[in-house]
Amino acid sequence: MEGGKIIVEGGCGRETGHQMQGGKIIVKGDCEGWTGSFMEGGELNIKGEVEFFDKSAFSPDNKGTIIWKNTKVWENGKWTKEGEEMLEKGELPLG
């Protein structure tokens, strides 16, 4: 995905946001594994549970934004304060 907006009223399968470069994906339900794999930009907003995020989603190469359960955890190539706290507490599901 390079632009535009996708709103998913339910849940998503594997690899939601795979190789995303721009635009916005909003998922109102849950996502399966490998969420955000090789993401480079855009905004991925998951309102529900995530089986696990792909570790590549949190690469410095990802200049996008990841919001999970209404908390911005990643922005412009780095963890947010809230994301770091969730990571330290083991609350962020990484695969």
C-alpha positions as CSV (number, residue, x, y, z in Angstrom):
1,M,0.0,0.0,0.0
2,E,1.4,3.4,-1.0
3,G,-1.6,5.7,-0.2
4,G,-5.3,5.9,0.5
5,K,-7.2,4.6,3.4
6,I,-8.6,1.2,4.3
7,I,-11.0,0.7,7.2
8,V,-11.6,-2.9,8.2
9,E,-14.8,-3.2,10.3
10,G,-13.9,-6.7,11.5
11,G,-10.6,-8.6,11.9
12,C,-7.7,-9.3,9.5
13,G,-5.6,-12.3,8.7
14,R,-1.8,-12.6,8.6
15,E,0.6,-9.9,7.5
16,T,-1.7,-6.9,7.8
17,G,0.3,-3.9,6.5
18,H,2.9,-6.0,4.8
19,Q,5.4,-3.8,3.0
20,M,3.1,-0.8,3.6
21,Q,4.7,2.5,2.4
22,G,2.0,5.1,2.9
23,G,-1.6,5.6,3.6
24,K,-3.7,4.5,6.5
25,I,-5.1,1.1,7.6
26,I,-7.5,1.0,10.5
27,V,-8.6,-2.4,11.8
28,K,-11.5,-2.3,14.2
29,G,-11.1,-6.0,15.2
30,D,-8.2,-8.3,15.8
31,C,-5.2,-9.3,13.6
32,E,-3.3,-12.5,13.2
33,G,0.5,-12.8,13.1
34,W,3.2,-11.0,11.2
35,T,1.3,-7.8,11.5
36,G,3.3,-4.8,10.1
37,S,5.9,-7.1,8.4
38,F,8.5,-5.0,6.5
39,M,6.4,-1.8,6.9
40,E,8.2,1.3,5.7
41,G,5.7,4.1,6.2
42,G,2.0,5.1,6.6
43,E,-0.2,4.5,9.6
44,L,-1.3,1.1,10.9
45,N,-4.0,1.4,13.6
46,I,-5.1,-1.8,15.2
47,K,-8.0,-1.4,17.7
48,G,-8.2,-5.0,18.8
49,E,-5.8,-7.8,19.7
50,V,-2.7,-8.8,17.7
51,E,-1.5,-12.4,17.6
52,F,2.0,-10.9,17.2
53,F,3.7,-8.0,15.4
54,D,6.5,-8.9,13.1
55,K,9.8,-7.6,14.5
56,S,10.6,-6.0,11.2
57,A,7.7,-3.6,11.8
58,F,9.9,-1.9,14.5
59,S,12.9,-1.4,12.3
60,P,14.5,2.1,12.1
61,D,13.6,1.8,8.3
62,N,9.9,2.1,9.2
63,K,9.2,5.8,9.2
64,G,5.5,5.2,9.7
65,T,3.2,5.0,12.7
66,I,1.9,2.0,14.6
67,I,-1.1,2.5,16.9
68,W,-2.3,-0.5,19.0
69,K,-5.3,-0.4,21.2
70,N,-5.4,3.5,21.0
71,T,-1.8,3.8,22.0
72,K,0.9,5.1,19.6
73,V,3.8,2.6,20.1
74,W,6.0,3.5,17.1
75,E,6.6,6.7,15.1
76,N,9.1,7.8,12.6
77,G,11.7,5.0,13.1
78,K,11.6,4.8,16.9
79,W,9.6,3.7,19.9
80,T,7.3,6.2,21.6
81,K,7.6,6.5,25.4
82,E,4.4,4.4,25.7
83,G,5.7,1.8,23.3
84,E,9.0,1.5,25.2
85,E,7.0,1.0,28.4
86,M,4.8,-1.7,26.9
87,L,7.9,-3.4,25.5
88,E,9.7,-3.4,28.8
89,K,6.6,-4.9,30.6
90,G,6.3,-7.6,28.0
91,E,2.8,-6.3,26.9
92,L,3.7,-5.9,23.2
93,P,3.2,-9.2,21.3
94,L,6.4,-9.6,19.2
95,G,7.0,-12.6,17.0
